[in-house]
Amino acid sequence: MPLGDEHSEKQVHSVHLTFSSNSTGRVWAYVESDEGLVSGQYKGTITQKMKVFTNIRGVRFRVRLFVVTSEGHPWNLREMVIGHLAGTTT
């Protein structure tokens, strides 16, 4: 995803996740740039609001979210917000 501008370099500094209150599981979240650089972290047990800090630059990004849970314990991601800063035109 180019985050609104396909020609400018951007810096992704965080990913904010909002889960439903009854969600159960463990979360890993990573951001990958178009150059193959990866930044992210294991966040642990799901809470309603989670923040994953990254520091990665690029033009386009891919967010990878891994949730591990058992079949009898559902989870529901309600919202994902990507915090980024616009850079210069390449």
Buried (B, 14 or more C-beta within 10 A) or exposed (E): EEBEEEEBBBBBBBBEBBBEEEBBBBBBBBBBBEEEEEBBEEBEEBEEEBEBEBEBBBBEBEBEBEBEBEEEEEBEBEEEEBBBEEBEEE
